Amino acid sequence: MKKIKLSRFGMTILVFLFAFSISNCHVQMGTHQSYKAKKLPPGQAKKINGDQSAKNYAPGHNK
C-alpha cells in the first residue's frame, strides 16, 4: 500500500475547508413564539390576584 503524504500547505487547506463547511451549517432554534400571545382578560387577572374589582386590569375602560 502506498501512503499518501500531505504537505503542510495541503493540510492547512483541508483544515480550512472543513472549518468553513462546519461554519456554514445554519441551525435555527425555536426561541420566538409562533403564535400571538394574548394578555389575560381583566376578569381573569382579578381572579388570580384575588381583587374585588377588575378596574385596575382594564386600562382602556375609564369609568
mmCIF file of the N, C-alpha and C atoms, coordinates in Angstrom:
data_MODEL
# 
_entry.id   MODEL 
# 
loop_
_atom_site.group_PDB 
_atom_site.id 
_atom_site.type_symbol 
_atom_site.label_atom_id 
_atom_site.label_alt_id 
_atom_site.label_comp_id 
_atom_site.label_asym_id 
_atom_site.label_entity_id 
_atom_site.label_seq_id 
_atom_site.pdbx_PDB_ins_code 
_atom_site.Cartn_x 
_atom_site.Cartn_y 
_atom_site.Cartn_z 
_atom_site.occupancy 
_atom_site.B_iso_or_equiv 
_atom_site.pdbx_formal_charge 
_atom_site.auth_seq_id 
_atom_site.auth_comp_id 
_atom_site.auth_asym_id 
_atom_site.auth_atom_id 
_atom_site.pdbx_PDB_model_num 
ATOM 1   N N  . MET A 1 1  ? 0.826   -1.185 0.000  1.00 0.00 ? 1  MET A N  1 
ATOM 2   C CA . MET A 1 1  ? 0.000   0.000  0.000  1.00 0.00 ? 1  MET A CA 1 
ATOM 3   C C  . MET A 1 1  ? 0.867   1.243  0.000  1.00 0.00 ? 1  MET A C  1 
ATOM 4   N N  . LYS A 1 2  ? 0.436   2.195  -0.749 1.00 0.00 ? 2  LYS A N  1 
ATOM 5   C CA . LYS A 1 2  ? 1.190   3.430  -0.850 1.00 0.00 ? 2  LYS A CA 1 
ATOM 6   C C  . LYS A 1 2  ? 0.605   4.453  0.118  1.00 0.00 ? 2  LYS A C  1 
ATOM 7   N N  . LYS A 1 3  ? 1.435   5.045  0.948  1.00 0.00 ? 3  LYS A N  1 
ATOM 8   C CA . LYS A 1 3  ? 0.972   6.060  1.890  1.00 0.00 ? 3  LYS A CA 1 
ATOM 9   C C  . LYS A 1 3  ? 0.982   7.415  1.199  1.00 0.00 ? 3  LYS A C  1 
ATOM 10  N N  . ILE A 1 4  ? -0.074  8.160  1.433  1.00 0.00 ? 4  ILE A N  1 
ATOM 11  C CA . ILE A 1 4  ? -0.169  9.495  0.853  1.00 0.00 ? 4  ILE A CA 1 
ATOM 12  C C  . ILE A 1 4  ? 0.311   10.491 1.899  1.00 0.00 ? 4  ILE A C  1 
ATOM 13  N N  . LYS A 1 5  ? 1.307   11.267 1.539  1.00 0.00 ? 5  LYS A N  1 
ATOM 14  C CA . LYS A 1 5  ? 1.860   12.246 2.466  1.00 0.00 ? 5  LYS A CA 1 
ATOM 15  C C  . LYS A 1 5  ? 1.408   13.631 2.011  1.00 0.00 ? 5  LYS A C  1 
ATOM 16  N N  . LEU A 1 6  ? 0.694   14.324 2.890  1.00 0.00 ? 6  LEU A N  1 
ATOM 17  C CA . LEU A 1 6  ? 0.226   15.663 2.564  1.00 0.00 ? 6  LEU A CA 1 
ATOM 18  C C  . LEU A 1 6  ? 1.236   16.692 3.040  1.00 0.00 ? 6  LEU A C  1 
ATOM 19  N N  . SER A 1 7  ? 1.404   17.692 2.252  1.00 0.00 ? 7  SER A N  1 
ATOM 20  C CA . SER A 1 7  ? 2.293   18.772 2.663  1.00 0.00 ? 7  SER A CA 1 
ATOM 21  C C  . SER A 1 7  ? 1.591   19.631 3.714  1.00 0.00 ? 7  SER A C  1 
ATOM 22  N N  . ARG A 1 8  ? 2.337   20.485 4.345  1.00 0.00 ? 8  ARG A N  1 
ATOM 23  C CA . ARG A 1 8  ? 1.768   21.375 5.366  1.00 0.00 ? 8  ARG A CA 1 
ATOM 24  C C  . ARG A 1 8  ? 0.707   22.284 4.729  1.00 0.00 ? 8  ARG A C  1 
ATOM 25  N N  . PHE A 1 9  ? 0.973   22.749 3.518  1.00 0.00 ? 9  PHE A N  1 
ATOM 26  C CA . PHE A 1 9  ? 0.019   23.608 2.809  1.00 0.00 ? 9  PHE A CA 1 
ATOM 27  C C  . PHE A 1 9  ? -1.274  22.849 2.512  1.00 0.00 ? 9  PHE A C  1 
ATOM 28  N N  . GLY A 1 10 ? -1.148  21.616 2.067  1.00 0.00 ? 10 GLY A N  1 
ATOM 29  C CA . GLY A 1 10 ? -2.322  20.799 1.765  1.00 0.00 ? 10 GLY A CA 1 
ATOM 30  C C  . GLY A 1 10 ? -3.156  20.524 3.003  1.00 0.00 ? 10 GLY A C  1 
ATOM 31  N N  . MET A 1 11 ? -2.487  20.257 4.119  1.00 0.00 ? 11 MET A N  1 
ATOM 32  C CA . MET A 1 11 ? -3.191  20.005 5.373  1.00 0.00 ? 11 MET A CA 1 
ATOM 33  C C  . MET A 1 11 ? -3.909  21.273 5.843  1.00 0.00 ? 11 MET A C  1 
ATOM 34  N N  . THR A 1 12 ? -3.258  22.418 5.678  1.00 0.00 ? 12 THR A N  1 
ATOM 35  C CA . THR A 1 12 ? -3.880  23.693 6.061  1.00 0.00 ? 12 THR A CA 1 
ATOM 36  C C  . THR A 1 12 ? -5.134  23.944 5.237  1.00 0.00 ? 12 THR A C  1 
ATOM 37  N N  . ILE A 1 13 ? -5.062  23.668 3.962  1.00 0.00 ? 13 ILE A N  1 
ATOM 38  C CA . ILE A 1 13 ? -6.224  23.846 3.083  1.00 0.00 ? 13 ILE A CA 1 
ATOM 39  C C  . ILE A 1 13 ? -7.356  22.913 3.504  1.00 0.00 ? 13 ILE A C  1 
ATOM 40  N N  . LEU A 1 14 ? -7.038  21.666 3.815  1.00 0.00 ? 14 LEU A N  1 
ATOM 41  C CA . LEU A 1 14 ? -8.075  20.720 4.246  1.00 0.00 ? 14 LEU A CA 1 
ATOM 42  C C  . LEU A 1 14 ? -8.738  21.163 5.544  1.00 0.00 ? 14 LEU A C  1 
ATOM 43  N N  . VAL A 1 15 ? -7.941  21.618 6.500  1.00 0.00 ? 15 VAL A N  1 
ATOM 44  C CA . VAL A 1 15 ? -8.494  22.091 7.774  1.00 0.00 ? 15 VAL A CA 1 
ATOM 45  C C  . VAL A 1 15 ? -9.370  23.312 7.538  1.00 0.00 ? 15 VAL A C  1 
ATOM 46  N N  . PHE A 1 16 ? -8.914  24.221 6.688  1.00 0.00 ? 16 PHE A N  1 
ATOM 47  C CA . PHE A 1 16 ? -9.698  25.419 6.379  1.00 0.00 ? 16 PHE A CA 1 
ATOM 48  C C  . PHE A 1 16 ? -11.032 25.048 5.725  1.00 0.00 ? 16 PHE A C  1 
ATOM 49  N N  . LEU A 1 17 ? -11.009 24.141 4.772  1.00 0.00 ? 17 LEU A N  1 
ATOM 50  C CA . LEU A 1 17 ? -12.246 23.736 4.102  1.00 0.00 ? 17 LEU A CA 1 
ATOM 51  C C  . LEU A 1 17 ? -13.207 23.044 5.064  1.00 0.00 ? 17 LEU A C  1 
ATOM 52  N N  . PHE A 1 18 ? -12.664 22.220 5.953  1.00 0.00 ? 18 PHE A N  1 
ATOM 53  C CA . PHE A 1 18 ? -13.505 21.550 6.942  1.00 0.00 ? 18 PHE A CA 1 
ATOM 54  C C  . PHE A 1 18 ? -14.151 22.573 7.875  1.00 0.00 ? 18 PHE A C  1 
ATOM 55  N N  . ALA A 1 19 ? -13.347 23.523 8.371  1.00 0.00 ? 19 ALA A N  1 
ATOM 56  C CA . ALA A 1 19 ? -13.875 24.554 9.269  1.00 0.00 ? 19 ALA A CA 1 
ATOM 57  C C  . ALA A 1 19 ? -14.913 25.413 8.550  1.00 0.00 ? 19 ALA A C  1 
ATOM 58  N N  . PHE A 1 20 ? -14.665 25.723 7.299  1.00 0.00 ? 20 PHE A N  1 
ATOM 59  C CA . PHE A 1 20 ? -15.604 26.534 6.519  1.00 0.00 ? 20 PHE A CA 1 
ATOM 60  C C  . PHE A 1 20 ? -16.918 25.792 6.300  1.00 0.00 ? 20 PHE A C  1 
ATOM 61  N N  . SER A 1 21 ? -16.845 24.498 6.033  1.00 0.00 ? 21 SER A N  1 
ATOM 62  C CA . SER A 1 21 ? -18.075 23.734 5.805  1.00 0.00 ? 21 SER A CA 1 
ATOM 63  C C  . SER A 1 21 ? -18.885 23.596 7.087  1.00 0.00 ? 21 SER A C  1 
ATOM 64  N N  . ILE A 1 22 ? -18.217 23.484 8.229  1.00 0.00 ? 22 ILE A N  1 
ATOM 65  C CA . ILE A 1 22 ? -18.920 23.392 9.511  1.00 0.00 ? 22 ILE A CA 1 
ATOM 66  C C  . ILE A 1 22 ? -19.560 24.732 9.861  1.00 0.00 ? 22 ILE A C  1 
ATOM 67  N N  . SER A 1 23 ? -18.861 25.826 9.581  1.00 0.00 ? 23 SER A N  1 
ATOM 68  C CA . SER A 1 23 ? -19.378 27.146 9.953  1.00 0.00 ? 23 SER A CA 1 
ATOM 69  C C  . SER A 1 23 ? -20.590 27.545 9.118  1.00 0.00 ? 23 SER A C  1 
ATOM 70  N N  . ASN A 1 24 ? -20.774 26.946 7.963  1.00 0.00 ? 24 ASN A N  1 
ATOM 71  C CA . ASN A 1 24 ? -21.912 27.293 7.122  1.00 0.00 ? 24 ASN A CA 1 
ATOM 72  C C  . ASN A 1 24 ? -23.181 26.553 7.493  1.00 0.00 ? 24 ASN A C  1 
ATOM 73  N N  . CYS A 1 25 ? -23.106 25.647 8.438  1.00 0.00 ? 25 CYS A N  1 
ATOM 74  C CA . CYS A 1 25 ? -24.304 24.944 8.879  1.00 0.00 ? 25 CYS A CA 1 
ATOM 75  C C  . CYS A 1 25 ? -25.158 25.912 9.682  1.00 0.00 ? 25 CYS A C  1 
ATOM 76  N N  . HIS A 1 26 ? -26.403 26.069 9.285  1.00 0.00 ? 26 HIS A N  1 
ATOM 77  C CA . HIS A 1 26 ? -27.299 27.008 9.953  1.00 0.00 ? 26 HIS A CA 1 
ATOM 78  C C  . HIS A 1 26 ? -28.362 26.217 10.699 1.00 0.00 ? 26 HIS A C  1 
ATOM 79  N N  . VAL A 1 27 ? -28.390 26.400 12.003 1.00 0.00 ? 27 VAL A N  1 
ATOM 80  C CA . VAL A 1 27 ? -29.385 25.737 12.834 1.00 0.00 ? 27 VAL A CA 1 
ATOM 81  C C  . VAL A 1 27 ? -30.208 26.817 13.499 1.00 0.00 ? 27 VAL A C  1 
ATOM 82  N N  . GLN A 1 28 ? -31.515 26.763 13.310 1.00 0.00 ? 28 GLN A N  1 
ATOM 83  C CA . GLN A 1 28 ? -32.389 27.766 13.894 1.00 0.00 ? 28 GLN A CA 1 
ATOM 84  C C  . GLN A 1 28 ? -33.110 27.152 15.082 1.00 0.00 ? 28 GLN A C  1 
ATOM 85  N N  . MET A 1 29 ? -32.969 27.814 16.202 1.00 0.00 ? 29 MET A N  1 
ATOM 86  C CA . MET A 1 29 ? -33.637 27.358 17.412 1.00 0.00 ? 29 MET A CA 1 
ATOM 87  C C  . MET A 1 29 ? -34.992 28.054 17.509 1.00 0.00 ? 29 MET A C  1 
ATOM 88  N N  . GLY A 1 30 ? -35.981 27.369 18.024 1.00 0.00 ? 30 GLY A N  1 
ATOM 89  C CA . GLY A 1 30 ? -37.309 27.951 18.178 1.00 0.00 ? 30 GLY A CA 1 
ATOM 90  C C  . GLY A 1 30 ? -37.410 28.790 19.437 1.00 0.00 ? 30 GLY A C  1 
ATOM 91  N N  . THR A 1 31 ? -36.806 29.979 19.403 1.00 0.00 ? 31 THR A N  1 
ATOM 92  C CA . THR A 1 31 ? -36.821 30.822 20.591 1.00 0.00 ? 31 THR A CA 1 
ATOM 93  C C  . THR A 1 31 ? -37.964 31.827 20.583 1.00 0.00 ? 31 THR A C  1 
ATOM 94  N N  . HIS A 1 32 ? -38.558 32.055 19.445 1.00 0.00 ? 32 HIS A N  1 
ATOM 95  C CA . HIS A 1 32 ? -39.661 33.009 19.413 1.00 0.00 ? 32 HIS A CA 1 
ATOM 96  C C  . HIS A 1 32 ? -40.988 32.259 19.324 1.00 0.00 ? 32 HIS A C  1 
ATOM 97  N N  . GLN A 1 33 ? -42.029 32.917 19.797 1.00 0.00 ? 33 GLN A N  1 
ATOM 98  C CA . GLN A 1 33 ? -43.343 32.284 19.778 1.00 0.00 ? 33 GLN A CA 1 
ATOM 99  C C  . GLN A 1 33 ? -43.968 32.476 18.404 1.00 0.00 ? 33 GLN A C  1 
ATOM 100 N N  . SER A 1 34 ? -44.497 31.411 17.849 1.00 0.00 ? 34 SER A N  1 
ATOM 101 C CA . SER A 1 34 ? -45.090 31.490 16.525 1.00 0.00 ? 34 SER A CA 1 
ATOM 102 C C  . SER A 1 34 ? -46.552 31.931 16.590 1.00 0.00 ? 34 SER A C  1 
ATOM 103 N N  . TYR A 1 35 ? -47.116 31.953 17.779 1.00 0.00 ? 35 TYR A N  1 
ATOM 104 C CA . TYR A 1 35 ? -48.491 32.390 17.914 1.00 0.00 ? 35 TYR A CA 1 
ATOM 105 C C  . TYR A 1 35 ? -48.514 33.735 18.624 1.00 0.00 ? 35 TYR A C  1 
ATOM 106 N N  . LYS A 1 36 ? -49.592 34.443 18.445 1.00 0.00 ? 36 LYS A N  1 
ATOM 107 C CA . LYS A 1 36 ? -49.708 35.762 19.050 1.00 0.00 ? 36 LYS A CA 1 
ATOM 108 C C  . LYS A 1 36 ? -50.149 35.589 20.502 1.00 0.00 ? 36 LYS A C  1 
ATOM 109 N N  . ALA A 1 37 ? -49.271 35.958 21.425 1.00 0.00 ? 37 ALA A N  1 
ATOM 110 C CA . ALA A 1 37 ? -49.573 35.805 22.847 1.00 0.00 ? 37 ALA A CA 1 
ATOM 111 C C  . ALA A 1 37 ? -50.575 36.884 23.263 1.00 0.00 ? 37 ALA A C  1 
ATOM 112 N N  . LYS A 1 38 ? -51.629 36.463 23.926 1.00 0.00 ? 38 LYS A N  1 
ATOM 113 C CA . LYS A 1 38 ? -52.649 37.404 24.367 1.00 0.00 ? 38 LYS A CA 1 
ATOM 114 C C  . LYS A 1 38 ? -52.461 37.716 25.841 1.00 0.00 ? 38 LYS A C  1 
ATOM 115 N N  . LYS A 1 39 ? -52.854 38.922 26.201 1.00 0.00 ? 39 LYS A N  1 
ATOM 116 C CA . LYS A 1 39 ? -52.833 39.322 27.589 1.00 0.00 ? 39 LYS A CA 1 
ATOM 117 C C  . LYS A 1 39 ? -54.059 38.709 28.267 1.00 0.00 ? 39 LYS A C  1 
ATOM 118 N N  . LEU A 1 40 ? -53.958 38.500 29.564 1.00 0.00 ? 40 LEU A N  1 
ATOM 119 C CA . LEU A 1 40 ? -55.102 37.958 30.301 1.00 0.00 ? 40 LEU A CA 1 
ATOM 120 C C  . LEU A 1 40 ? -56.260 38.946 30.276 1.00 0.00 ? 40 LEU A C  1 
ATOM 121 N N  . PRO A 1 41 ? -57.487 38.461 30.176 1.00 0.00 ? 41 PRO A N  1 
ATOM 122 C CA . PRO A 1 41 ? -58.636 39.353 30.299 1.00 0.00 ? 41 PRO A CA 1 
ATOM 123 C C  . PRO A 1 41 ? -58.684 39.931 31.716 1.00 0.00 ? 41 PRO A C  1 
ATOM 124 N N  . PRO A 1 42 ? -59.253 41.121 31.879 1.00 0.00 ? 42 PRO A N  1 
ATOM 125 C CA . PRO A 1 42 ? -59.286 41.759 33.195 1.00 0.00 ? 42 PRO A CA 1 
ATOM 126 C C  . PRO A 1 42 ? -59.920 40.893 34.279 1.00 0.00 ? 42 PRO A C  1 
ATOM 127 N N  . GLY A 1 43 ? -60.971 40.158 33.938 1.00 0.00 ? 43 GLY A N  1 
ATOM 128 C CA . GLY A 1 43 ? -61.635 39.311 34.927 1.00 0.00 ? 43 GLY A CA 1 
ATOM 129 C C  . GLY A 1 43 ? -60.741 38.187 35.419 1.00 0.00 ? 43 GLY A C  1 
ATOM 130 N N  . GLN A 1 44 ? -59.970 37.594 34.503 1.00 0.00 ? 44 GLN A N  1 
ATOM 131 C CA . GLN A 1 44 ? -59.060 36.519 34.893 1.00 0.00 ? 44 GLN A CA 1 
ATOM 132 C C  . GLN A 1 44 ? -57.934 37.046 35.777 1.00 0.00 ? 44 GLN A C  1 
ATOM 133 N N  . ALA A 1 45 ? -57.384 38.215 35.425 1.00 0.00 ? 45 ALA A N  1 
ATOM 134 C CA . ALA A 1 45 ? -56.322 38.813 36.242 1.00 0.00 ? 45 ALA A CA 1 
ATOM 135 C C  . ALA A 1 45 ? -56.845 39.137 37.635 1.00 0.00 ? 45 ALA A C  1 
ATOM 136 N N  . LYS A 1 46 ? -58.103 39.586 37.721 1.00 0.00 ? 46 LYS A N  1 
ATOM 137 C CA . LYS A 1 46 ? -58.730 39.890 39.012 1.00 0.00 ? 46 LYS A CA 1 
ATOM 138 C C  . LYS A 1 46 ? -58.830 38.625 39.861 1.00 0.00 ? 46 LYS A C  1 
ATOM 139 N N  . LYS A 1 47 ? -59.256 37.534 39.241 1.00 0.00 ? 47 LYS A N  1 
ATOM 140 C CA . LYS A 1 47 ? -59.393 36.268 39.971 1.00 0.00 ? 47 LYS A CA 1 
ATOM 141 C C  . LYS A 1 47 ? -58.047 35.761 40.481 1.00 0.00 ? 47 LYS A C  1 
ATOM 142 N N  . ILE A 1 48 ? -57.028 35.849 39.632 1.00 0.00 ? 48 ILE A N  1 
ATOM 143 C CA . ILE A 1 48 ? -55.703 35.351 40.008 1.00 0.00 ? 48 ILE A CA 1 
ATOM 144 C C  . ILE A 1 48 ? -55.150 36.130 41.196 1.00 0.00 ? 48 ILE A C  1 
ATOM 145 N N  . ASN A 1 49 ? -55.343 37.455 41.181 1.00 0.00 ? 49 ASN A N  1 
ATOM 146 C CA . ASN A 1 49 ? -54.793 38.293 42.244 1.00 0.00 ? 49 ASN A CA 1 
ATOM 147 C C  . ASN A 1 49 ? -55.720 38.424 43.442 1.00 0.00 ? 49 ASN A C  1 
ATOM 148 N N  . GLY A 1 50 ? -56.945 37.948 43.329 1.00 0.00 ? 50 GLY A N  1 
ATOM 149 C CA . GLY A 1 50 ? -57.875 37.974 44.457 1.00 0.00 ? 50 GLY A CA 1 
ATOM 150 C C  . GLY A 1 50 ? -58.465 39.339 44.753 1.00 0.00 ? 50 GLY A C  1 
ATOM 151 N N  . ASP A 1 51 ? -58.536 40.208 43.771 1.00 0.00 ? 51 ASP A N  1 
ATOM 152 C CA . ASP A 1 51 ? -59.110 41.542 43.972 1.00 0.00 ? 51 ASP A CA 1 
ATOM 153 C C  . ASP A 1 51 ? -60.620 41.504 43.786 1.00 0.00 ? 51 ASP A C  1 
ATOM 154 N N  . GLN A 1 52 ? -61.293 42.548 44.298 1.00 0.00 ? 52 GLN A N  1 
ATOM 155 C CA . GLN A 1 52 ? -62.743 42.654 44.170 1.00 0.00 ? 52 GLN A CA 1 
ATOM 156 C C  . GLN A 1 52 ? -63.147 43.247 42.819 1.00 0.00 ? 52 GLN A C  1 
ATOM 157 N N  . SER A 1 53 ? -62.309 44.125 42.270 1.00 0.00 ? 53 SER A N  1 
ATOM 158 C CA . SER A 1 53 ? -62.661 44.829 41.045 1.00 0.00 ? 53 SER A CA 1 
ATOM 159 C C  . SER A 1 53 ? -61.627 44.556 39.955 1.00 0.00 ? 53 SER A C  1 
ATOM 160 N N  . ALA A 1 54 ? -62.116 44.501 38.718 1.00 0.00 ? 54 ALA A N  1 
ATOM 161 C CA . ALA A 1 54 ? -61.218 44.304 37.579 1.00 0.00 ? 54 ALA A CA 1 
ATOM 162 C C  . ALA A 1 54 ? -60.838 45.635 36.946 1.00 0.00 ? 54 ALA A C  1 
ATOM 163 N N  . LYS A 1 55 ? -61.217 46.732 37.595 1.00 0.00 ? 55 LYS A N  1 
ATOM 164 C CA . LYS A 1 55 ? -60.973 48.070 37.053 1.00 0.00 ? 55 LYS A CA 1 
ATOM 165 C C  . LYS A 1 55 ? -59.474 48.330 36.844 1.00 0.00 ? 55 LYS A C  1 
ATOM 166 N N  . ASN A 1 56 ? -58.648 47.866 37.757 1.00 0.00 ? 56 ASN A N  1 
ATOM 167 C CA . ASN A 1 56 ? -57.203 48.104 37.657 1.00 0.00 ? 56 ASN A CA 1 
ATOM 168 C C  . ASN A 1 56 ? -56.561 47.317 36.517 1.00 0.00 ? 56 ASN A C  1 
ATOM 169 N N  . TYR A 1 57 ? -57.228 46.303 36.017 1.00 0.00 ? 57 TYR A N  1 
ATOM 170 C CA . TYR A 1 57 ? -56.658 45.446 34.981 1.00 0.00 ? 57 TYR A CA 1 
ATOM 171 C C  . TYR A 1 57 ? -57.213 45.756 33.592 1.00 0.00 ? 57 TYR A C  1 
ATOM 172 N N  . ALA A 1 58 ? -58.092 46.746 33.492 1.00 0.00 ? 58 ALA A N  1 
ATOM 173 C CA . ALA A 1 58 ? -58.674 47.139 32.206 1.00 0.00 ? 58 ALA A CA 1 
ATOM 174 C C  . ALA A 1 58 ? -58.312 48.595 31.930 1.00 0.00 ? 58 ALA A C  1 
ATOM 175 N N  . PRO A 1 59 ? -57.105 48.847 31.417 1.00 0.00 ? 59 PRO A N  1 
ATOM 176 C CA . PRO A 1 59 ? -56.660 50.226 31.237 1.00 0.00 ? 59 PRO A CA 1 
ATOM 177 C C  . PRO A 1 59 ? -57.441 51.006 30.180 1.00 0.00 ? 59 PRO A C  1 
ATOM 178 N N  . GLY A 1 60 ? -58.097 50.327 29.250 1.00 0.00 ? 60 GLY A N  1 
ATOM 179 C CA . GLY A 1 60 ? -58.827 51.029 28.200 1.00 0.00 ? 60 GLY A CA 1 
ATOM 180 C C  . GLY A 1 60 ? -60.199 51.500 28.627 1.00 0.00 ? 60 GLY A C  1 
ATOM 181 N N  . HIS A 1 61 ? -60.710 50.987 29.709 1.00 0.00 ? 61 HIS A N  1 
ATOM 182 C CA . HIS A 1 61 ? -62.047 51.338 30.175 1.00 0.00 ? 61 HIS A CA 1 
ATOM 183 C C  . HIS A 1 61 ? -61.934 52.321 31.322 1.00 0.00 ? 61 HIS A C  1 
ATOM 184 N N  . ASN A 1 62 ? -62.473 53.518 31.113 1.00 0.00 ? 62 ASN A N  1 
ATOM 185 C CA . ASN A 1 62 ? -62.409 54.558 32.140 1.00 0.00 ? 62 ASN A CA 1 
ATOM 186 C C  . ASN A 1 62 ? -63.818 54.894 32.595 1.00 0.00 ? 62 ASN A C  1 
ATOM 187 N N  . LYS A 1 63 ? -64.148 54.534 33.808 1.00 0.00 ? 63 LYS A N  1 
ATOM 188 C CA . LYS A 1 63 ? -65.450 54.880 34.377 1.00 0.00 ? 63 LYS A CA 1 
ATOM 189 C C  . LYS A 1 63 ? -65.254 55.375 35.778 1.00 0.00 ? 63 LYS A C  1 
# 
